[in-house]
Amino acid sequence: MLITTNIRVAANEPRLYDYSVDRFDAAAKADIPEAELKWANRELIRYLNNDEQLVRIEVRDNSGAQVPLFNPQERAHLADVKDLFQKVFLVQQATLAYVLVILMTVFLWAGETSLRRLAAALFSASGLTLALVAGVGLAAFIGFDDFWLRFHFLAFANDFWLLDPARDHLIQMFPRDFWYGVTLLIGAFTALEALALGALSGLYLYATRPVVKTEPQTGQVALPEPPRPWHSTQ
């Protein structure tokens, strides 16, 4: 849920798109005014969320001519990218719904055991998330080019993604270094969120841990009561 949510936020954040246009001097490389490219960024975001099969964006180049921003190969690749993003969005919605159902179920029963089991599950899930992010992040950091190449072979069934930086506007606007930074950014946010959730659940488990009490009259140890099952009521 955390990973797909962060991907969805990034995919719909126009400032991230604009940063790439500014940082990598896309206007000069594409021979298109910066304002036109930033307007196109908003159209790209709209395209990723609508039901159009192919993107249709026209801009004015530096000569004042009205031209298509993307050629047929770029448009075909963007259709594949859109399909991939739509699948990620569905996974995000499904995992979010699953988490909300679990939370509502536990709090409806409102048993101490239920809350502790939820906290324990969350603590374990946070650790697994951190391990996953660390593994992917390490692979990207050590050899991003190989990582990015393998990702494209797995994600796409064609070679439309093989674009030319000298002529294709899509890769001029969003070059390799942009995707490297976005990958690390999503990984960093996911790790921070997992750390926060893991810390909160760990603190709750520590604060509600069973305490062994000693009876003052007999010196016998009074063991804590066994935990109630999830379906028990108050």
C-alpha positions, 0 to 999 in steps of 0.5 A: 500500500505504501509503495503504490500510494507513493507511486500514485502521488508522484505520478499526479504531482505536476511539480515533479514533472516541472522539476524535470523540465527545469533541471534537465533543460528540456526546453532547449533540447526539444526546441519548445518553450518551457511554458508549453512543456509545463502546460503539456505536463498537466495534460500528461497527468490528465491523460494518465487518469482518463479513458483516452487510449492515445495521448494527443498534445499539441504545442507551439515550438520556438518558431511559433508553429503548432506541432504534435509534442510526441511522435507515434512511437512515443504515443504508443509507449505512453499508452503502455505506460498509462496501462502500467500506471492504471494497474498500479492504481488498482493495486493501491486501491485494493490494498488500501481497502484491505487495510481499512477493512482490517482496521474496522474489523479490529476496532469493532471487536475492540479487544486488547488482544486484537489491538496487540495482534494488529500492532504485531502484524504492523510491526512485522509488515514494516520490517518486511517493507523496509527490507524490500525497499532496501533491496530495490534501493541497493540494486538501483543505487549500485547499477541503475542502468541495469536495473532500469533495463530489466524493469523495462523488459519485464514491464513492456512487451515491445520496444517502443521504450527505446527512444532517441534523446536527440529527437524524442521529446518524451525522453528529453523531458524525462531523461534517465537521471529523472527516473533515477531520482524518482526511484530513490525518492519513492523509496525514501518516502516509503522507508520513512513511512514504514519506520514511523508505522513500525515505531508506533506499533513497537511503542504500543506493544511495549506499553501494553506488554503483559506485566508479571505481578507478585502477590505480597501476602504469599510471595507467589507470582500471579501470571497474566490472564491468557489473551482473549481471541479476536472474536471476544467482546467486552 
